[in-house]
Amino acid sequence: KAEIGQRVKAALKLIRLPGLEGRRTNQLSGGQQQRIALARALVFEPSVLLLDEPLGALDRKLREELQLEIKHLHEELRITVVYVTHDQGEALTMSDRIVVLNEGAIEQVGTPDEVYRRPANRFVAEFFGESNFFTGPVVEVQGQICTVKTKDGLQVSGILRDSSVKLKEPTLMIRPESIMPVSEPDGLPITFEGKVEEVIYLGEVTRYRIRLGPSTVVTATWQNRVGVQSPKRGSTVRVGWDIEEVIIV
């Protein structure tokens, strides 16, 4: 009994709730209840901890706080934590390595940076954040650089990093934050002129939907800066990106 008491106190201290061992569930806040649930698992001193969407019912602020606490606990206890989540941001924030599953099959295993920056296929690319895709027949291959022509006549190039990708009609992907405004045509190797169709202000950033052709609309996300004039809806802009940012999936 003495050992149980010691373990309970040690677990509560780990989750920064010392002295609450006598509290009832209805006397605890939502965040405290989640911490206590975690303490119940830690009290057994497991070598592997399985957490199945433990923060799903919490509001955003509290969820983000507990994400960091669980991450710090993982670093402190040095145990293996298997964390199941459908929240992409949560997976990127908390993981050393991510396993992306689709209907029970593994699509990709890698670090957060690898699965976000170098997705293995379109499913992974779409699952981890917004993406822009260009599809069309190959018009040129120079070394590792592959260029496709979309049905709007846009020629888009990407670096072929995976030799298993089928080149009959590949899909090229670029993230919204990699699409930049261009003041000079030669400012970036790939540039296009387009019309701003939507402007969505999100505080730190603004998201733009820009039409590059009859059936080609891209999403670009740009940082908001004091004193910098942002494009308005209906205005014409030139955008571009570095070929290194384009992934062939």
VMD Tcl script that draws the C-alpha trace (Angstrom):
set ca {
  {0.00 0.00 0.00}
  {2.89 2.32 0.82}
  {4.42 1.61 -2.61}
  {1.11 2.38 -4.33}
  {0.92 5.71 -2.50}
  {4.47 6.57 -3.51}
  {3.83 5.72 -7.16}
  {0.62 7.78 -7.21}
  {2.44 10.79 -5.75}
  {5.32 10.37 -8.20}
  {2.90 10.15 -11.17}
  {1.00 13.24 -10.03}
  {4.27 15.12 -9.65}
  {5.24 14.15 -13.21}
  {2.05 15.65 -14.60}
  {2.41 18.75 -12.37}
  {-0.63 18.02 -10.19}
  {0.90 17.17 -6.81}
  {-1.47 16.88 -3.85}
  {-4.62 16.08 -5.86}
  {-4.77 12.38 -5.05}
  {-7.83 12.92 -2.81}
  {-9.89 14.87 -5.36}
  {-13.01 13.45 -7.01}
  {-13.42 13.49 -10.78}
  {-16.15 16.15 -10.66}
  {-13.76 18.43 -8.75}
  {-11.26 18.48 -11.61}
  {-11.18 20.65 -14.74}
  {-11.12 19.09 -18.21}
  {-7.38 19.57 -18.49}
  {-6.77 18.08 -15.03}
  {-8.90 15.05 -15.91}
  {-6.77 14.44 -19.01}
  {-3.61 14.71 -16.93}
  {-4.99 12.28 -14.35}
  {-5.84 9.78 -17.11}
  {-2.22 10.03 -18.23}
  {-1.01 9.55 -14.63}
  {-3.07 6.34 -14.32}
  {-1.06 4.90 -17.20}
  {2.30 6.21 -15.96}
  {1.87 4.80 -12.46}
  {2.55 1.30 -13.87}
  {5.93 2.52 -15.23}
  {5.34 1.13 -18.74}
  {8.10 0.72 -21.31}
  {5.59 1.54 -24.08}
  {2.72 4.00 -23.70}
  {-0.19 3.87 -26.17}
  {-2.27 7.05 -26.42}
  {-5.33 6.90 -28.70}
  {-6.46 10.47 -29.47}
  {-6.18 11.51 -25.79}
  {-6.76 15.23 -26.42}
  {-9.61 15.08 -28.93}
  {-12.29 16.43 -26.57}
  {-10.33 19.51 -25.42}
  {-10.42 23.05 -26.76}
  {-7.57 24.23 -28.93}
  {-5.60 26.21 -26.32}
  {-5.70 23.44 -23.72}
  {-4.94 20.81 -26.35}
  {-1.81 22.66 -27.45}
  {-0.64 23.04 -23.82}
  {-1.07 19.33 -23.13}
  {0.65 18.40 -26.40}
  {3.80 20.08 -25.12}
  {3.43 18.49 -21.67}
  {3.17 15.00 -23.17}
  {6.16 15.74 -25.39}
  {8.20 16.87 -22.37}
  {7.12 13.76 -20.42}
  {8.30 11.61 -23.31}
  {11.70 13.31 -23.23}
  {11.93 13.06 -19.43}
  {10.86 9.42 -19.04}
  {12.58 8.22 -22.23}
  {9.87 5.64 -22.97}
  {8.34 4.73 -26.33}
  {5.05 6.56 -26.93}
  {2.72 5.39 -29.70}
  {0.35 8.31 -30.28}
  {-2.72 7.80 -32.49}
  {-4.26 10.95 -33.95}
  {-6.21 12.20 -36.96}
  {-4.97 15.74 -36.30}
  {-2.15 16.46 -38.75}
  {-0.82 19.42 -36.76}
  {-0.72 17.31 -33.61}
  {1.24 14.59 -35.42}
  {3.79 17.08 -36.77}
  {4.17 18.79 -33.38}
  {4.65 15.73 -31.19}
  {6.38 13.08 -33.29}
  {9.95 11.97 -33.80}
  {8.68 9.63 -36.51}
  {5.28 9.41 -38.17}
  {3.56 6.37 -39.64}
  {0.84 7.39 -42.10}
  {-1.90 4.76 -42.38}
  {-4.62 4.55 -45.01}
  {-7.27 1.86 -44.50}
  {-4.78 -0.23 -42.54}
  {-1.93 0.06 -45.06}
  {1.25 2.04 -44.38}
  {1.66 4.86 -46.90}
  {4.85 6.39 -45.48}
  {7.16 6.29 -42.47}
  {9.41 9.26 -41.78}
  {10.22 12.30 -39.71}
  {7.66 15.13 -39.57}
  {9.77 17.13 -42.04}
  {10.02 14.19 -44.44}
  {6.30 13.43 -44.57}
  {5.44 17.12 -44.99}
  {8.20 18.21 -47.37}
  {8.71 14.92 -49.23}
  {5.37 13.04 -49.20}
  {5.54 9.59 -50.74}
  {2.31 9.99 -52.68}
  {-0.75 12.19 -53.20}
  {-2.62 10.74 -50.22}
  {0.15 11.76 -47.80}
  {0.51 15.17 -49.47}
  {-3.22 15.90 -49.10}
  {-3.41 14.52 -45.56}
  {-0.65 16.79 -44.26}
  {-1.85 20.26 -45.10}
  {-3.05 22.01 -48.21}
  {-1.32 21.24 -51.50}
  {-1.36 22.43 -55.10}
  {-1.22 19.74 -57.81}
  {-0.29 19.90 -61.48}
  {-0.91 16.89 -63.73}
  {-0.15 16.37 -67.39}
  {1.95 14.49 -69.92}
  {5.72 14.77 -69.72}
  {7.15 17.14 -72.32}
  {10.79 17.02 -71.23}
  {13.16 15.14 -68.91}
  {16.62 16.55 -68.28}
  {18.50 14.49 -65.73}
  {16.30 14.55 -62.63}
  {14.21 17.49 -63.82}
  {10.84 16.49 -65.24}
  {8.53 18.97 -66.98}
  {4.83 18.38 -67.52}
  {2.29 20.33 -69.56}
  {-1.13 20.83 -67.99}
  {-4.34 21.01 -70.00}
  {-4.18 24.80 -69.62}
  {-0.80 24.76 -71.35}
  {1.23 25.56 -68.22}
  {4.67 23.95 -68.18}
  {5.66 23.01 -64.65}
  {8.93 21.35 -63.65}
  {9.88 19.27 -60.65}
  {12.78 17.17 -59.43}
  {12.36 13.43 -59.82}
  {13.65 11.99 -56.53}
  {11.93 8.61 -56.72}
  {12.74 6.40 -59.71}
  {9.57 4.34 -59.11}
  {7.30 7.29 -60.06}
  {5.46 6.60 -63.32}
  {6.33 9.24 -65.90}
  {3.39 8.66 -68.26}
  {1.36 11.45 -66.61}
  {2.91 12.32 -63.22}
  {1.49 14.68 -60.60}
  {3.61 17.56 -59.32}
  {2.89 19.04 -55.89}
  {3.85 22.33 -54.24}
  {2.85 23.69 -50.83}
  {1.01 27.07 -50.60}
  {3.81 28.65 -48.54}
  {6.32 27.85 -51.30}
  {4.46 29.98 -53.87}
  {5.85 33.51 -53.69}
  {4.89 36.88 -55.18}
  {7.33 37.93 -57.89}
  {8.01 41.53 -58.82}
  {10.48 40.74 -61.62}
  {9.84 38.00 -64.22}
  {13.35 36.60 -63.70}
  {13.06 36.63 -59.89}
  {12.37 32.88 -59.73}
  {12.93 30.09 -62.29}
  {9.21 29.23 -62.55}
  {6.72 32.13 -62.76}
  {3.15 32.59 -63.93}
  {0.72 35.48 -64.11}
  {-2.67 35.04 -62.49}
  {-5.74 36.73 -61.09}
  {-6.55 36.81 -57.37}
  {-9.98 35.23 -56.83}
  {-10.11 34.93 -53.04}
  {-8.34 36.69 -50.17}
  {-8.64 35.01 -46.75}
  {-7.09 36.92 -43.84}
  {-5.85 34.58 -41.07}
  {-3.94 36.96 -38.79}
  {-0.27 36.07 -39.20}
  {-0.80 35.06 -42.81}
  {-3.21 35.65 -45.67}
  {-4.32 32.84 -47.97}
  {-4.85 33.67 -51.64}
  {-6.57 31.65 -54.33}
  {-5.04 32.63 -57.65}
  {-6.28 31.52 -61.07}
  {-3.43 30.72 -63.45}
  {-5.60 29.27 -66.20}
  {-9.19 28.26 -67.07}
  {-8.96 25.12 -64.91}
  {-5.89 25.92 -62.77}
  {-6.28 27.63 -59.40}
  {-3.47 27.60 -56.84}
  {-3.50 28.48 -53.17}
  {-0.67 30.65 -51.84}
  {-0.04 31.58 -48.20}
  {1.97 34.74 -47.51}
  {3.09 36.33 -44.27}
  {1.43 39.62 -43.35}
  {3.95 42.42 -42.86}
  {3.45 45.96 -41.65}
  {3.75 48.48 -44.47}
  {3.56 45.87 -47.24}
  {0.56 46.23 -49.56}
  {-1.27 42.94 -50.04}
  {-2.91 41.99 -53.35}
  {-6.64 42.63 -53.55}
  {-9.35 40.40 -54.95}
  {-9.49 40.83 -58.71}
  {-5.93 42.11 -59.03}
  {-3.35 40.57 -61.35}
  {-0.22 39.13 -59.74}
  {2.84 37.22 -60.84}
  {3.78 34.27 -58.68}
  {6.62 31.81 -58.78}
  {8.52 29.15 -56.88}
  {11.84 27.38 -56.70}
  {12.02 24.05 -58.50}
  {13.43 22.47 -55.31}
  {10.03 23.03 -53.68}
  {8.18 20.94 -56.27}
  {7.63 17.26 -55.46}
  {6.66 14.60 -58.00}
  {4.20 12.20 -56.37}
}
mol new
graphics top color blue
foreach p $ca { graphics top sphere $p radius 0.5 }
foreach p [lrange $ca 0 end-1] q [lrange $ca 1 end] { graphics top cylinder $p $q radius 0.2 }
display resetview
